[in-house]
Amino acid sequence: MIPESRVKGLQPDDSARFVFPDGTVVESDTFRGIVRLGDLEPVTAEITALGTEFIVGIRILSRYEVILDHGRRVIVSP
């Protein structure tokens, strides 16, 4: 997900329904785009504009090895 302010004026490609852990259901616009994580090869993805923070979903993360090093750093490799 990306902040809604980043997509103002763009036409969405689709919409999606999200169900959050607390049971809240939200409908949001989606866009086709490219995700780049550091120096790793870019991948195409469905991008959702919802909220104010950048969030990487499991469909992107499942392409990589992700190591969470005791709250000090995140290591992402192909």
Secondary structure, 3 states (H helix, E strand, C coil): CECHHHHCCCCCCEEEEEECCCCCEEEEEEEEEEECCCCCCCEEEEEEECCCCCCCCHHHHCCCEEEEECCCEEEEEC
